[in-house]
Amino acid sequence: MSDKENKSSITNLPAFKIASLAILIAITTVFTFIIRIPIVQTKGYFNFSDVIIFFTAITFGPVTALIAGGIGTALADLLGGFVWWVPFTFLAHGLQGLAVGLILRKKISIPGILLAFAAATIIMAGIYFITAGIMYGFVLAAVEIPWNILQNLAGVIVGVPLAAAVKKAYPPIQNYKW
Amino acid sequence: MITTTYVPGNSFLHKTDPRIKTILLLTTVPLFFFPLSITAMIMILILLTGTAIYSLGFSRFLQPIKMILPILVFVTILTPPFIRGGDAILSIGETVILTTEGITQTLRLILRFSGITLSFYLFFATTSINYFILTLNWFKLPYRVALIVTIALRYIPYMITIYNNIKDAHKLRGNDYNKKKLKEKLNSIFPTLVSVLIHAIKLIPALSMALELKGIGLETKRSTYSVIVSSNLALQIITSGGIVLLTILIALFI
């Protein structure tokens, strides 16, 4: 059986799709909820939600990134107590993953990465700005924009090399895109 | 075990059918986005506060309030100077700092955000995640989506353990996670992330095979979800209907 046939026979199985989505949702929740880097200067945290979304979009494709990115980050909000953000986080990070996956579907290039970063930032930061603005005012919502841009920047700077490193260390992952 | 917002208890809200609570949530939250009077918003918030204290206790009620307190403080400080409508209340020289409209709008934003927060918190503090999924399933969430979420929930604690084990192993090999510069911190965590991801991804074929062997993925369902059984469902529906009606009346006429 050729590589192409093997790839399609695995990824076309509904059981494979269910398994990959479940594992990636769990890992997205853990990357968002547990793995954080404290920023001493601002007393804030970097979480790795955008890193795992970029990783998923590049290695598993846009549909997986939409579902795993959306549900995984929404679950992290649910478990962390930020329950009012759940539907908006699902939308913001899900669409962010879809955009990155669609742009970087065929080839990873510098212009492609820059375009994916721009699209991801506009979608994610834009949805959060609109929802936060409606909920507690656009003045405070605007304060959050730079932070969301930085999160996306971390997504590109860490997520893209992470996808390359995992592909290199575990080559079978190249057949998992659907 | 994973931490959730669910607080075990025996209050009337804990006993209320999660499907009814979902409808109540979907009724309460959009109300805060309507142009209600400040009095109506305060009354709905008092209703929610009373329910929260009665069902969860005062200290639990304070939990979500503490979480949103910094946002509320920022809203109070940042919003009024940007709203110019209404009569001037405070001005320095010719610069107007505070207006009546500024205070009204700030109060509206604070009440809206507190109301939405409290509504969601009440729902998830009195509904376990299992019942939440069963409710979504009852509201016709596709079988496969419910299955994916339940499997994911089962794997979250496992992934946390794996992450901690790999982190500890890397620490023993001399990896220092307490570096000061952000770039150094990212460099030290990167190998851990690669190991965690490879471990997680290797689970996919095994899990996929297990699901395949169980016949999951076929057109016919291979497993079914529990049915939500509630006592006094009719009474609960009537009471909840009354609460919805009261809330709508407050919103319309106050």
Interface residues (C-beta under 8 A of the other chain):
Chain A: I10 L13 P14 A15 F16 K17 I18 A19 S20 L21 A22 I23 L24 I25 A26 I27 T29 V30 F31 I34 I35 I37 I39 V40 F46 F48 V51 F55 I67 I71 G72 L75 L78 L79 G81 F82 V83 W84 V86 I134 M135 Y136 G137 V139 L140 V143 A154 I157 V158 P161 L162 A165 V166 A169 Y170 I173 Y176
Chain B: I2 T3 T4 T5 F33 Q63 P64 M67 I71 L72 F74 V75 L78 T79 F82 Q105 T106 L109 I110 R112 F113 I116 T117 S119 F120 Y121 F123 F124 I129 R144 L147 I148 V149 I151 A152 L153 Y155 I156 Y158 M159 I160 Y163 K180 L182 K185 L186 I189 F190 L193 V194 V196 L197 I198 A200 I201 K202 L203 I204 P205 L207 S208 M209 L211 E212 I216 G217 L218
